[in-house]
Amino acid sequence: MAGMAGTYKNYISFAKHMRDKADDDGSDLLVVDTGDRIEGNGLYDASDPKGRYTFDIIKEQEIDIICSGNHELYKSNSSEDEFRQTVPGFKGSYIASNLDIYYPDTDAFEPLAPRFKKFTTKNQGIRIIAFGFLYDFNGNANNTKVQPVEETVKEQWFQDAIRDRDVDLFLVIGHVPARFSKETNSIYNSIRKVQWDTPIQFLGGHTHIRDCVRYDSKAYGVESGRYMETIGFVSISGLSTSGKDGAQQLEPKKANPSFSRRYIDNNLYSMRHHSSKNDTTFATPLGLNVSSSIASARKTLNLDKTFGCAPHDYWLNRAPYPSNDSILTWLENEVLPDFITKSSTDEATPAYIITNTGAMRFDIFKGPFTIDTTFLVSPFTSGFRYLPSVPYEKATKILQLLNNEGPISLSELRISHLSASSSLHDPALREPDLEILTPARRPVSVMSKQGISTAQTERPIDQVPLASTLDHGAIKLTPGYTTTDDAGSDGDDTLHEPITFYDVPNCIAAAVPPTHPSPFSPAPHLPRSSSSHKQEDSDNEGPQTVQLVFNEFIQGWVVLALRYLGEEVDAADTRPYAGGKSFTDVISEWVGEHWTC
C-alpha cells in the first residue's frame, strides 16, 4: 500500500533512535515481535534453503520479547529453523509459553524456549513478567506441539508466575487475537483471579488488524496490523516503579496507569518525524549495513526479474467480487482455466477446480510482476491434488458447502460427520478451528466504520503533517487505514481517506470446459464459478462427471464435503495433479505467458 514503504533498515534505525530518546528522558522502550516472520517475501521464500539470508538479517534488530507465529510451524524444517536459528539468536528474549518442539537428543518434546520471563526495566525499574503465547493452532508439523491455552494456564509454572506479588506489569505477547479470543480471555481471567488490580498489557497478532481492546481499567490489548505495514506504539504511564536506585516510588496497589496506542504507518517520513531525525541524520551505521546485506541477497536471488507487467491493479478485498478489478475473478476466469487446460490428465473428461482464497495474501499492482511479487501475492508451497471422477452436481455443491452456503454450516458439517469419518485423519478437522478456510481479513478493527469520524478530523493538524497536503485550507487525504477501536478513533498516526473493503468467499472455483458465462471475463465463454452460485446452478444441464482438482491445503475439507454428499472417498483416493506444481508457480507461469511489458 502507498505510504507503507518502510524497510527493515529503516525499522532498525528507528528503533535505535527511539531507544536513545527513551534513555534521554528516563522512560523505557521495549521492542516486541509477535511472530509470522517467514513466508510472504522473496528474500525468504526464493532462497534455498528458505531463510538462508533472512535469519541473519532479522537478528540485527534488538528485540526485547519475541515469540512464534503459526507460519513458522507449518513445516518441520521451518520449525527446526526457528529452534536452531531464531531462538538462540534472541536468547533471553524468546518466550514459548505453550509451544514445544521435538528434541532428538532426549527423544522427547521440550519447550521451544523459556515459558516466561521476569525482568526489570533499566530506567524506571518497572518489574515485568512476560509471557509469549500462540493461539490454539493445530496445523503445525508433527515435530512441534501447541498446547491449548486453557490447559497451559492450569499448569503449576503459570500459576506460580501469576501469583508473584513483586510485579508491576504483566506483559502478555503472542500470536493470538486480542479481541473475541478464547485464548486471551483465558489468560486474562486466570490472572485476574489472583491479581485483581495488577496492570496487564496484551500485545497480540494473527488477525492482521489494527485494534485496541479494553478488558478493564488496568488491562488493555493491542494489535498492530499486518505484513509490517504498521508499527504499533503502546504507551503506559503511571505504573509502580522503583527507579534506577531500586527505591520504591509507587506501590503497585496504588498505581493508576493510563494506556494509549498509536498505529504508525511504516514509512520513512513517519519514522523521521517521531525520531526527530532528517534525511541526513536518520540512517544508523547498523541500518546501512543491513540495507547492504538485503540488496546483496536480492541481487543473488534475482528478485527483480520480471515475468510480465500487470495491466492494472488487482485487489484481494478492496474491489467487489466478482469484478474486473478482483484478483479472485482473474484467477477463476483466466489463471485456473488455463492451468487446467494445460495440465489435464484426461482431455475427454471436464474438470472442476477449487482453491481457497486464503492462498492469496496480497494485491497485485499495475506494473512489473517480479519473482518477489509472486511470493508477496502467494508464497505457499502447497500444490494441487485431484479425484479422477466425481459427479458434477456434487462437485459444484462442494463450493457451496465450503462457502457456508449449503444446507449445513462448516461447523455443523465437521461435528456431524467427523465421527462417521474414522478414516479421515486430517488433524485440521479434529478441532473447532476453521482457520484453514479463512479468507483474507480486512486489515482494520471490527469496530471500524467507513468514513472519517469527527474525532479524527478535529484532531490537531500537527499530528498528521507528513502524509497529507493542504489544499485551500482543507486537508487532502491519501487512502489508508481508518481505525475505530475501544480507545476511540484517534489511534491512526496519519489521517487517511478510508478504504472500502469487501467480503470475499472462502473458496472459488472454475470449470473447464466452462458451464456458465462470465460478464467479467474478456473471453465471454469463461466460467463464473463463484460463491454466488445458487442451488439451481448445479441442477442445470452439465457433464455427468468431472475431474475434481483442488488445492491440497483444503484436501481434508473437500473430502469431508464429499462424504457429506454421499461419496465414499478418502484422502488416500486423491492423486497429485500437474506434478505437484505449486500455486505460486501456476501464477508466475501464467503471468509470463499472458502479460507483456
N, C-alpha and C positions, 0 to 999 in steps of 0.2 A: 504494500500500500504506500502511496505517496506520503511522505512525512515520516516513514518508518525505516529510514535508510542508515541507521547507526550500525557500525561494525563492531566486531569483538575488540579490535584495537581501541576504538572509542570508549567502549564499556570499561576496559581495563584502566584507561587513563581517567575516566570519570570517577571510578571507584577510589582511585588513589587520591584525587583532589578532594573528594568528599570525606575521606578519612582524615586528611590533613585539616580540613575545616572543622571537623568534629573535635580533633585534638586541640585545635586552637581555641575553641570556645568551651572546652571542658565537657562536651557531650560524648556519646558513644555511638559508633556506627557498626552495624552488623550486616554483612553481605550474605544473602541466603539464596540457595538454589534448590528448587523443589522437584527436579527430575525431568525426564524426557530430553536428555542431551544428545541422543542418537536418532538417526533417520530423519530424512526431510531436507538434506542438503548434499550436494555433490561432494563436498570435501570429506564427508564421512562415507556416503554410500558408494562413491565411484572408486574408492581405494581398495586394494587387495593386499592384506586383509582389510576389512572395513574398520575404519577408525585409525588407520595407520598414522595419520597426521593429527587428527582432532584430539586424541587423548593428551598429547603433549601440549597442544595449544590451549585447551581448556584449563590445564593445570597452572597456566601462567597467571590466572586470576586468583587473587587471595579471597577464598570463600570461608566464612566462619562456620556455617552449618549447611550441610548438603545431604540429600537423600536420593533414592532411586525413584524413577517413574516406571510405568508399565512397559514402555518401549525398550528399555534396557533388558527386559526379561523374556521377550517372545522367543528368542533363540538361545540355545545352550551356549553358543560361542560368545554372544553378546553379554550374557550373564557372567561368563568367565572373564571377559574383558573388564567388566565392572569390578569384579573381585580382584583381578590381578593388576589392573591399571588405575582405576579411579579411586578405589578405597584407599590404597596406600598413598596415592597422590594427594589425598586430602586427609591424611592421618590426623586424628584428633578433632576433625570437623565432620566426618561422615557418620551418620546415625542410621541404623536399621532396626526400628522398634519391633517390626513384625515380619521381617524378611530373613530367611535362612538360605544357605547355599550348601551344596554337597561338597564335603572335604574329602578328597581321595585318600589323604594321609590317615584319616581316622575312620574312613568308610561310614561317615555319619553326616547328618545335616547340622550345621553350626550357624550362628548368627553371621550374616554378611559383614556386619560392623557392630560396634557397641550399641546397646539398646537405647541408651540415653546419655546425656552429657550435662554435668553441672559445672558452671564456671562463673567467674566474677568479672564484670567489665572493668577495663583498665582505668577509665577516667572517673566514673561516678561510683564504682564499687557496687553495681547492681548484681545481685545474686540471681542467677537464672538456671532453671532446669529445662533442658530442651529435649524434645522427642522428635523422631522422624518416621512417619507412618506412610504406608501405601494402602490405598483403598483395597477392598476385598477382591482383588484381581485373581482370575482363575485361568487366564490364557497363557500363563508362563510355561517355559520349558521345564522338563522334569528334573533338572538339576537344581531347581530352586523351589522353595515353599513359601507361600504368602499365608501367614496365619490370620484368620479373620480378626478384625479389631476387637469385636465383642469378646473374643476369647483372650486376646492379649491383655486387655485391661484387667482381667481377673488374676493374672499371674503375680506371684509374690514380688518380683523385682519392681513391677509397675506400682503395685500397692504401697510398697516401701518408699518409692521415689516421690509419690504424690503426698505422702504424709510428712515429708521433710518440712519442718517449720522454718528453717533458715533459708527461705527463698522469697524473693521479691517479685518474680515473674515466672510463670510457666509459658514457655515458648514452644508451641506445637507446630512444626513444619511438616509438610507431607504432600504427596501426590494424591490428594484427597479433596473432593469438593468442599467448599466452605458452607454452601447453602444446600438444604434438603438432603443432607448426607447422614446416613445411619452411623457411619464411622465417626464423623465429627461429633455427632450427638452423644455417642457412647463415651468418647474421650472426655467431652465437656461434663457430662453427668457424673462420671467417675471422679473427676477432680473436685467438682462442687460438693459431692457427698462428704468429703473430708476436709476441704479447704474452701469454705463458702465465700471468702472475701479476698483471696489472693488473685491478683490480676492474671488474665490469660490472653495471650495473643496467638491466634491461629494464622498461619500462612499457608494457603492451600494451592491446589492446582488441578490439572486434568480436564476441567470443563471448558478451558480456553476462553474464559470471560474475564472482564473487569468487574469486580464485585466486592462489596463490603457488607458484612453481616454483623449485627449486634445481637449477642446472646444474653448479656445483662450489662449493667453499668460498668463492670470491670472486665468484660470479656468481649473481644471482637475477632472477626476473621476477615482476611483479605485475600483475593486472588488477583493476579496481575496479567491477565490476557493470555495470548498465545504466541508461539513462534518468535519470542523475543521482540515482538512489536512494542511491548510496553515494559518500562522499568517501574515496578511498583515501589512506592516510598511510603513507609509507615512511620509515624512519629508518636511516641508515647512519652508524656511528661507527667510529673507528679508521683513517680514510683518511689518507694522507700529506697534509700541509698545509704552507703557507708562512706563514700568518698575515697580518695586515694589513701588516706591515712588509716582507713578502717574504722573510724569513729562513726557510730550510727547517727545519721542526720534526721531520719524519719522512720518511725516504727511501721512495719508492714500493715498492721491493722488500722493505722491512721492515714494510710496513703489514700489519696483520692485522684487517681490518674485520669488523664484525658487522652483520647485516642483520635488521631486524624490520619488520612491517607491521601495520596496523590498518585494519579496514573500519568506517568511521564512518557510522552511519545519518544520512542527510541530513535532519535536523530541527533546529529551533531549540534544543531542550533540549541536544542533543549539542554543538552549536556553542558555546553559552554555557558549558557545562561545560569544554570544552577550552580556551577562550579566557579562562577565569576572569572572565567578564562576567555581568551580570544583565539583567533586563528594562529597566532604565533606562540601562545603560552599553554595551549590545551594539551597537545600530544606529549606524553611522557616517553622517556627512553624505552621502557618496557613495552609500552603500547606500540611504538615504532618497530621494535624488534618482532613483536607478534605479527604486525602487518606484513613485514618482510617474509616471515615464515608462511603466512597464509598465501601470499602472492606466489611464492615459490611452489607450494603444494598445488595450487590451482593450475599453474603452468605445467607441472609434471603430469597432472591428471587431465589436462586439456579440457578443462571445464567450460571454456568459452567456445568450443567447437559448435557450430550452428548446423542443426538438422534442416531447418526451414524457418520461415517467418510467419507468425500468426497474422491473418488479415485484419483482425480487430480483437478487442478484449472479449474473453470468455469468462463468465462468472460462475462460481460454485453455488453461492446462495445470495448474490447481490442482483440477480436477474430472475424474473419469473421462470418457473419450469412448468411446461416446456416453452421455449422461445429460442430465437436465433442466437441470442447472447448467452445462452446457458451451456456450460460445459457438458452437463448431463445429456442435453438434447444432441449436442455434437457427437458425443460418444455413442448414443444409441442409434443415431441416424447415419453416421458416417464411419466412425472408427470400428465399432464392433461388427457391423455387417461386412465390412471389408476384411476384417480379421477372419471371420467365419468362412467367407467365400474362398480365401486363400488356403485355409487350414483344414477344410472339411475332409473327413476320412471316408465319407460316403456321399458322393455327389447326388445320388438318387434320392437320398433322404433329407428333407428340410431340417434346418437346425434352429434351435431357440436358445439364446444365450442370456444369462442373468449375472449381474455383478452388483455388489453393494456399493452405494455411493460413498461410503467411508473410505473406499480405496483411493479416492481423490482428496487431496489435502488442501489444495490452494488454487487460486485463479491463474489463468493464462493471460498475459498482457500482450497487446499488439507489438509486433516486432520480433527480434530473433528468439528462436526456441532452441536453447543450447542443451548440452549434456547436463549442466547444472539445473536447467529448468525442469528436465524430466524428473529429477529427484525432489525438487520443490513441489511439483504437482502430484507425483505418485511414486513414493520411494520404496514401496513394499515389494518383496521378492516372491510373493505367492503367485503361482501360475494358475492354469485352468485344468479342470477335470470334466469328464462327461459320462453320461449314460447313453448307450447307443440307440435305445428305443424306448421312448416314453410317450404315452397318449398325449396328443397335442392339447386336448381340452384340460388335462391335468397339469401340463407344463405351464399353461397360462394362469391357472389357478394358484400355482406356487407363488407367483409375483403378488397376487392379491393377499395371500396369507402373510408373506414376509413384510408387506407394507401395512399390515394391520387393517386390511380392507376386506377380509374374508368373514365368514360366519363365526370365526373364533379368533380371539386375540392371540398374540405371540405368547403371552404369559400363560393363557389357558391351554394353548397348544402344547407347551412344554410340560405343564403339570399333568394334563390328562393323558398324554401319550408316552411320556418318558418311562413310566413304569412298565408299559407294554413293550417298550423298545429295548429289551435286555441286550440285544446285540449291538446297540448303538453306543459306542464308547467314547464319544466326543466329550472331553471334560468341560467344554464351554456350555454344555446343555445340562450339566448336573447341578448348576446353581441358578438362582433367580436373576443373575446379571445378564442383561440383554445388550451389553456393551458392543458385542461383535456386530450387531446390526445398526448401531447408532450412526446416523448420517452426520455430515459436518455441522458443527454447532455454530450458532450465532455468537460472535465474539463480544457480546455485551451482556450485562446483567439481565436476568429475567424480569427485573423491575423496570428496566429502561423503557422509555417511551419514545415514540417518534416525535420529532420536533425539538426545539431548544426551549428549555423551561425558563421562566422568569428569573429564577435564582441564578442560572448560568449567565444570561445576558446582562444581568445587573452586577456581575462580579467586576471588581476593579480591573480596568483595561491593562494595567501594568503587569498583570499575571499572565497575559497572553500576547506578548509583544513580538513573537517570532513567526508563528505560523499563520498570521492574519495580516491583512493590509487595510489601511484606512481608505475609504472611498467616499469623499464628500462628507466626512464626519461619521459615516456608518462603518460598521465592521464587516468586511468581506471575508467570509469564512471558507476554508478549504474543507472538502469532505473528510470525515473521520468519525471516530467513536464518540458517542454522547452517552454518558452513563448516569443512571439513577439507581442508587442503592440505599441501604438502611441509613447511611450517613447523609443522604441528600443527593444533590445534583451538582455539587461543586468539586468533585474529585478529579475530573479531567484537567490535566495541567494546561492544555491548549484547547480553546474553544474551536468547535468544528461544526460544519453543516452536517446534519445527521445523514447516515447511510441507511437505506432501506434494505432489510434482509428478508428473504422469502423462505418459506418452508420447502424442504425437498424430501422426496421419499427415501425409505431405507434402501431400496433396490430399484434398478432399471433393467430393461430387457430389450432385445431385438430379435426379430425373426428373419431367417434367410432361407428361401426367398420370402419377401415381406408379405404380410397378411393384411396390413392396414396402411393406408396412405398417410403421409405426414405433411401438414401445412408448413412445417418449419424446416424442411429439407430442400436444398437446391435441386435434388432429384426427387420429383413428386412421387415416385413409386416406393420410396424407402418407408420403413415401418414407423409407426408411432406406438412404441411399446412402453408406455409409462404407467405410473401408478394410477392414472386417470382411467385405465381400463375398467369397465364395468362388467358385471356378470354376463350381460348379454353378448359382450365381445367374444367370449370364449365359446358361446353357443353358435356363433356364425360359422359358415362353411370354412373349413380349413383342412389341413392334412390330417391323416389319421394318426400318424406317429411322427416324432421328431427326435433328432439327437439333442439331448438336453446338455448344454455346456454351461459351466458356472465357475466363478472364481473359487478356488479351493479354500479360501478363507471362510466361506459361508457353507462349506460342504455339509456340516452337521445339521444346519437348519434346512437345507434343501432336502436332505434325506428324511428328516423328521416331517417336513411338509408332505412329502410323497407318501410316507407311511400313513399320515392322517387321511390322505386322499385315497387310500386303499391299495397302494402299490407296495408289494413285498420287496423292498430294496434295502440294502445295507451299504455302509461306506466302502466295504470291500468290493462291491459291484462296480464302483466307479473306476475310470481309467484316465491316465494322463492325456492331456489334449495339447496338440501342437508342440510336442516335445518338451513340455514344461515351460514354455516361453512365459516370462513374467508380464504382468500388466504394463509395467514401465517400458519394457521393450516393445510391446504392441503399440503403445502410443508414439514412441520416438520413431519407429519404423514408418508408421502412417504419416507422421509429420514430414519425414524425409522424402516421401513419395508424392505428397499432395500439396505442400505449402512451399512456394518458392520465395526468394528474397529479391 
